[in-house]
Amino acid sequence: MPTTPSSQNPSRAEDASDAGGPLLGRKAARVDRLAELMGERDESGHGSGIWRTAFARMRRSPMAITGAVIVVVFVAVALLSPLIAPYSPTSQAWGDEVFPNQNIFVGPRGENWLGLDNLGRDQFSRMVVGARQTLMVGVVATLVGFGAGALLGGAAGAASVLGGRWGRQLDNVVMRVIDMMLALPTLLLAVTVAALVGPSLTTVMIAVGVAQVPVFARLLRGAMISQGNRDYVLAARALGVRKRRIALTHILPNSLGPVIVQSTLTLATAIIDAAALSYLGLGNPDPAFPEWGTMLADAQRFLSSAPQLAVYPALAIIVTALGFTLLGEAMREALDPKLRK
């Protein structure tokens, strides 16, 4: 019966196994850590996608929890504003109690939690109803910027990945247009668009959305070019998969993560820009229409006698923008392998 070296000398086989054990263990640990960083496995060793792993990390992040609480409260107030507001935001039922020319205002009291404005309207009701308009402006503006930016950036990125003469020319043309838009400051570009179209709530949405287009376009293009150099793209090309299919079904879906994170951060910027446009008089021309930026603009005339009229909408804008910023930053850190601990 033939014998193997291990059977002839069992102690030698055991020594080899003992020597290789630590090395194999360290190698397995490195593989597990790499899989965890790539989002394929969580800390418990179970299979997990990158988004599932990111959400697991966000649940342990105080920054993410704080931002999520602020955003949830803001969205809940905006959606349930007709049920929360105790009075009509346009009702001037207490107009005979306020005399702005004599610097006589009504502060917080039992029936008016935040007091009355200069026309005798309930300030709390206007703040609550104004949250819905602010949310609508921010979401629509972000969707406009995301849609147009993703279209331009996706076309440029796909053209760059596909290569060829026409692809490079299309990429150059699109990116030169984006560079010209980036040459103007975001708020100045939004003011220019709003001034050309005319003051209205729709104008604010379009203007803020157009100002965010170059950010989404450059981000998606860069992500697609980065994904185009990955090993799975090389493997797909080696298997004979068409470049167009690789770009649309593999590279594009894997490049949307940073763009989705940016959309959360853009919501904060959109809310601030929308308030700025309304403050400059480029928002809704109807002064009775409650919106935080318009309320802030109306209150500037009474800063010395009734500063609370400006403090309430200003704090609401700051806290809401802070919530979206914290949530977006926490999501970015959770999705970035270099920032994971």
C-alpha positions as CSV (number, residue, x, y, z in Angstrom):
1,M,0.0,0.0,0.0
2,P,1.6,3.3,-1.0
3,T,2.1,5.8,1.7
4,T,2.1,9.6,1.6
5,P,4.7,11.8,3.2
6,S,2.2,12.8,5.8
7,S,1.4,9.3,6.7
8,Q,5.1,8.4,7.0
9,N,5.8,11.4,9.3
10,P,2.7,12.6,11.0
11,S,4.5,15.1,13.2
12,R,5.9,16.9,10.0
13,A,2.4,17.2,8.7
14,E,1.2,18.6,12.0
15,D,4.1,21.1,12.1
16,A,3.2,22.3,8.6
17,S,-0.4,22.7,9.5
18,D,0.6,24.6,12.6
19,A,2.9,26.8,10.7
20,G,0.3,27.5,8.0
21,G,-2.6,28.0,10.4
22,P,-1.7,31.6,11.6
23,L,-0.9,32.6,8.0
24,L,-4.2,31.3,6.7
25,G,-6.0,32.9,9.6
26,R,-4.5,36.3,8.9
27,K,-5.3,35.9,5.2
28,A,-8.9,35.0,6.0
29,A,-9.2,37.9,8.3
30,R,-8.0,40.3,5.6
31,V,-10.5,38.8,3.1
32,D,-13.3,39.2,5.7
33,R,-12.2,42.8,6.3
34,L,-12.1,43.6,2.6
35,A,-15.5,42.1,2.1
36,E,-16.8,44.2,4.9
37,L,-15.3,47.4,3.5
38,M,-16.8,46.6,0.1
39,G,-20.2,46.2,1.7
40,E,-20.5,42.5,0.9
41,R,-20.4,41.4,4.5
42,D,-21.3,43.0,7.8
43,E,-19.5,42.8,11.1
44,S,-21.2,39.5,12.1
45,G,-20.0,37.8,8.9
46,H,-23.3,37.5,7.2
47,G,-23.7,38.6,3.6
48,S,-24.8,42.2,3.2
49,G,-25.2,44.8,0.5
50,I,-23.5,48.1,0.5
51,W,-26.7,50.1,1.3
52,R,-27.7,47.7,4.1
53,T,-24.2,48.0,5.6
54,A,-24.4,51.8,5.3
55,F,-27.7,52.0,7.1
56,A,-26.4,49.7,9.8
57,R,-23.6,52.2,10.4
58,M,-25.9,55.2,10.3
59,R,-28.1,53.7,13.0
60,R,-25.0,53.9,15.3
61,S,-24.1,57.4,14.3
62,P,-25.3,60.3,16.5
63,M,-25.0,62.7,13.6
64,A,-27.2,60.5,11.4
65,I,-29.8,60.1,14.2
66,T,-29.9,63.8,14.9
67,G,-30.3,64.7,11.2
68,A,-33.0,62.0,10.7
69,V,-35.0,63.2,13.7
70,I,-34.9,66.8,12.4
71,V,-35.9,65.7,8.9
72,V,-38.7,63.5,10.1
73,V,-40.2,66.2,12.3
74,F,-40.0,68.7,9.5
75,V,-41.6,66.4,6.9
76,A,-44.3,65.4,9.4
77,V,-45.2,69.0,10.2
78,A,-45.2,69.9,6.5
79,L,-47.5,67.0,5.5
80,L,-49.8,67.4,8.5
81,S,-49.9,71.2,8.5
82,P,-53.7,71.5,7.7
83,L,-54.3,69.4,10.8
84,I,-51.7,71.0,13.1
85,A,-52.4,74.7,12.2
86,P,-55.0,75.9,14.7
87,Y,-56.1,78.9,12.5
88,S,-56.1,79.9,8.9
89,P,-52.7,81.4,7.9
90,T,-54.4,84.3,6.1
91,S,-56.9,85.2,8.8
92,Q,-56.5,88.7,10.2
93,A,-59.0,88.1,13.1
94,W,-56.7,89.9,15.6
95,G,-55.9,92.8,13.4
96,D,-57.3,95.3,15.9
97,E,-54.8,94.3,18.5
98,V,-51.7,95.1,16.5
99,F,-50.5,98.6,15.6
100,P,-47.2,98.4,13.6
101,N,-47.0,102.2,13.2
102,Q,-46.9,102.5,16.9
103,N,-44.6,99.5,17.5
104,I,-47.4,97.7,19.3
105,F,-47.3,93.9,18.7
106,V,-48.7,90.9,20.4
107,G,-46.2,88.3,21.6
108,P,-46.7,84.6,22.5
109,R,-49.8,83.9,24.5
110,G,-52.3,81.0,25.1
111,E,-54.3,81.4,22.0
112,N,-51.4,82.4,19.8
113,W,-48.3,80.3,20.7
114,L,-45.9,82.4,18.7
115,G,-47.8,85.7,18.8
116,L,-49.2,87.7,15.9
117,D,-47.5,89.3,12.9
118,N,-47.9,92.9,11.7
119,L,-51.3,92.2,10.2
120,G,-52.8,90.3,13.2
121,R,-52.3,86.8,11.7
122,D,-51.4,83.9,13.9
123,Q,-47.6,83.4,13.5
124,F,-47.7,79.7,14.5
125,S,-50.2,78.8,11.9
126,R,-48.2,80.6,9.2
127,M,-45.0,78.9,10.3
128,V,-46.6,75.4,10.1
129,V,-48.3,76.0,6.7
130,G,-45.1,77.6,5.4
131,A,-43.2,74.4,6.2
132,R,-45.2,72.6,3.5
133,Q,-44.3,75.2,0.9
134,T,-40.6,75.1,1.9
135,L,-40.6,71.3,1.6
136,M,-42.3,71.4,-1.8
137,V,-39.9,74.0,-3.1
138,G,-36.8,72.0,-1.8
139,V,-38.0,68.7,-3.2
140,V,-39.1,69.9,-6.6
141,A,-35.9,72.0,-7.0
142,T,-33.8,69.0,-6.1
143,L,-35.7,66.8,-8.5
144,V,-35.2,69.3,-11.3
145,G,-31.5,69.5,-10.6
146,F,-31.1,65.8,-10.2
147,G,-33.0,64.9,-13.4
148,A,-31.3,67.4,-15.7
149,G,-27.9,66.9,-14.1
150,A,-28.2,63.1,-14.3
151,L,-29.2,63.3,-17.9
152,L,-26.2,65.5,-18.9
153,G,-23.7,63.8,-16.6
154,G,-24.9,60.3,-17.6
155,A,-24.6,61.2,-21.3
156,A,-21.1,62.7,-20.8
157,G,-20.0,59.8,-18.7
158,A,-21.4,57.1,-21.0
159,A,-19.8,58.9,-24.0
160,S,-16.4,59.0,-22.2
161,V,-16.7,55.3,-21.2
162,L,-17.8,54.1,-24.7
163,G,-14.9,56.0,-26.2
164,G,-14.6,56.8,-29.9
165,R,-14.4,60.1,-31.7
166,W,-18.0,61.0,-31.3
167,G,-18.1,60.0,-27.7
168,R,-15.1,62.2,-26.8
169,Q,-16.7,65.2,-28.7
170,L,-20.0,64.8,-26.9
171,D,-18.2,64.6,-23.6
172,N,-16.3,67.8,-24.3
173,V,-19.4,69.7,-25.4
174,V,-21.4,68.7,-22.4
175,M,-18.7,69.4,-19.9
176,R,-17.9,72.9,-21.4
177,V,-21.6,73.8,-20.9
178,I,-21.4,72.6,-17.3
179,D,-18.2,74.5,-16.8
180,M,-19.9,77.7,-18.0
181,M,-22.7,77.1,-15.5
182,L,-20.2,76.5,-12.7
183,A,-18.5,79.8,-13.5
184,L,-21.5,81.6,-12.0
185,P,-22.1,81.4,-8.2
186,T,-25.1,79.2,-7.4
187,L,-27.3,82.0,-5.9
188,L,-26.4,84.4,-8.7
189,L,-27.4,81.9,-11.3
190,A,-30.7,81.2,-9.5
191,V,-31.3,85.0,-9.2
192,T,-30.6,85.4,-13.0
193,V,-33.1,82.6,-13.9
194,A,-35.7,83.9,-11.5
195,A,-35.4,87.5,-12.8
196,L,-35.7,86.3,-16.4
197,V,-38.8,84.2,-15.8
198,G,-40.6,86.5,-13.3
199,P,-41.5,86.2,-9.6
200,S,-43.5,83.1,-8.6
201,L,-43.2,79.9,-6.6
202,T,-42.7,77.9,-9.8
203,T,-39.9,80.3,-10.8
204,V,-38.1,79.7,-7.4
205,M,-38.3,75.9,-8.0
206,I,-36.9,76.1,-11.5
207,A,-34.2,78.7,-10.6
208,V,-32.9,76.7,-7.7
209,G,-33.1,73.4,-9.6
210,V,-31.1,74.9,-12.6
211,A,-28.5,76.1,-10.2
212,Q,-27.9,72.6,-9.0
213,V,-27.6,70.9,-12.4
214,P,-23.8,71.3,-12.8
215,V,-23.2,69.7,-9.4
216,F,-25.1,66.5,-10.2
217,A,-23.7,66.4,-13.8
218,R,-20.1,66.6,-12.8
219,L,-20.6,64.2,-9.9
220,L,-22.3,61.5,-12.0
221,R,-19.8,61.8,-14.9
222,G,-16.8,61.5,-12.5
223,A,-18.4,58.4,-10.8
224,M,-19.1,56.8,-14.2
225,I,-15.5,57.3,-15.4
226,S,-14.2,55.9,-12.1
227,Q,-16.4,52.9,-12.4
228,G,-15.3,52.4,-16.0
229,N,-11.8,51.5,-14.8
230,R,-13.0,48.7,-12.4
231,D,-12.2,45.1,-12.9
232,Y,-15.8,44.0,-13.5
233,V,-15.9,46.3,-16.5
234,L,-12.7,44.8,-17.9
235,A,-14.2,41.3,-17.3
236,A,-17.4,42.2,-19.1
237,R,-15.5,43.5,-22.1
238,A,-13.4,40.3,-22.2
239,L,-16.6,38.3,-22.3
240,G,-17.7,40.3,-25.4
241,V,-20.5,42.4,-23.7
242,R,-21.3,45.5,-25.8
243,K,-20.0,48.8,-24.4
244,R,-23.4,50.4,-24.5
245,R,-24.9,47.6,-22.3
246,I,-22.0,47.8,-19.9
247,A,-22.4,51.6,-19.5
248,L,-26.2,51.5,-19.0
249,T,-26.7,48.3,-17.0
250,H,-23.5,48.1,-15.0
251,I,-21.6,51.4,-14.7
252,L,-24.6,53.7,-14.4
253,P,-26.4,51.9,-11.6
254,N,-23.1,51.5,-9.6
255,S,-22.5,55.3,-10.0
256,L,-25.7,56.5,-8.5
257,G,-24.7,56.2,-4.9
258,P,-22.7,59.5,-4.6
259,V,-25.5,61.3,-6.6
260,I,-28.2,60.1,-4.2
261,V,-26.1,61.3,-1.2
262,Q,-25.6,64.6,-2.9
263,S,-29.4,65.0,-3.4
264,T,-29.8,64.9,0.4
265,L,-27.2,67.7,0.8
266,T,-28.8,69.6,-2.1
267,L,-32.1,69.7,-0.3
268,A,-30.5,71.8,2.4
269,T,-29.0,74.2,-0.2
270,A,-32.3,74.3,-2.1
271,I,-34.2,75.4,1.1
272,I,-31.7,78.2,1.8
273,D,-31.6,79.4,-1.8
274,A,-35.4,79.3,-2.1
275,A,-35.6,81.4,1.1
276,A,-33.0,83.8,-0.3
277,L,-35.0,84.3,-3.5
278,S,-38.2,84.9,-1.6
279,Y,-36.3,87.3,0.6
280,L,-35.2,89.2,-2.5
281,G,-38.8,89.5,-3.7
282,L,-38.4,86.9,-6.5
283,G,-40.7,84.3,-4.9
284,N,-44.5,84.3,-4.6
285,P,-45.7,87.9,-5.2
286,D,-48.7,87.3,-2.9
287,P,-47.7,88.5,0.6
288,A,-50.5,86.6,2.2
289,F,-49.0,83.3,1.0
290,P,-47.0,81.8,3.9
291,E,-43.5,80.9,3.1
292,W,-40.5,81.1,5.4
293,G,-38.4,83.2,3.1
294,T,-41.3,85.7,2.4
295,M,-42.0,85.9,6.2
296,L,-38.4,86.7,6.8
297,A,-38.5,89.5,4.2
298,D,-41.7,91.0,5.7
299,A,-40.2,90.9,9.2
300,Q,-37.1,93.0,8.3
301,R,-39.1,96.2,8.7
302,F,-39.9,95.4,12.3
303,L,-36.5,94.1,13.6
304,S,-36.2,96.7,16.3
305,S,-39.7,96.5,17.6
306,A,-40.7,92.8,17.0
307,P,-37.5,90.8,16.3
308,Q,-39.4,87.5,17.0
309,L,-41.1,87.8,13.6
310,A,-37.7,87.3,12.0
311,V,-36.3,84.9,14.5
312,Y,-38.9,82.2,14.1
313,P,-38.6,81.7,10.3
314,A,-34.8,82.1,10.4
315,L,-34.4,79.4,13.1
316,A,-36.7,77.1,11.1
317,I,-34.6,77.5,7.9
318,I,-31.4,77.0,9.8
319,V,-32.5,73.9,11.7
320,T,-34.1,72.3,8.7
321,A,-31.0,72.9,6.5
322,L,-28.9,71.5,9.4
323,G,-31.0,68.4,9.6
324,F,-30.6,67.6,5.9
325,T,-26.9,68.4,6.0
326,L,-26.2,66.1,9.0
327,L,-28.1,63.3,7.3
328,G,-26.3,63.7,4.0
329,E,-22.9,63.9,5.6
330,A,-23.6,60.8,7.7
331,M,-24.8,58.9,4.6
332,R,-21.7,60.0,2.7
333,E,-19.4,58.7,5.5
334,A,-21.3,55.4,5.7
335,L,-20.9,54.8,2.0
336,D,-17.3,55.9,1.7
337,P,-14.9,53.0,2.5
338,K,-12.1,55.4,3.3
339,L,-14.1,57.0,6.1
340,R,-15.3,53.8,7.8
341,K,-13.9,52.9,11.2
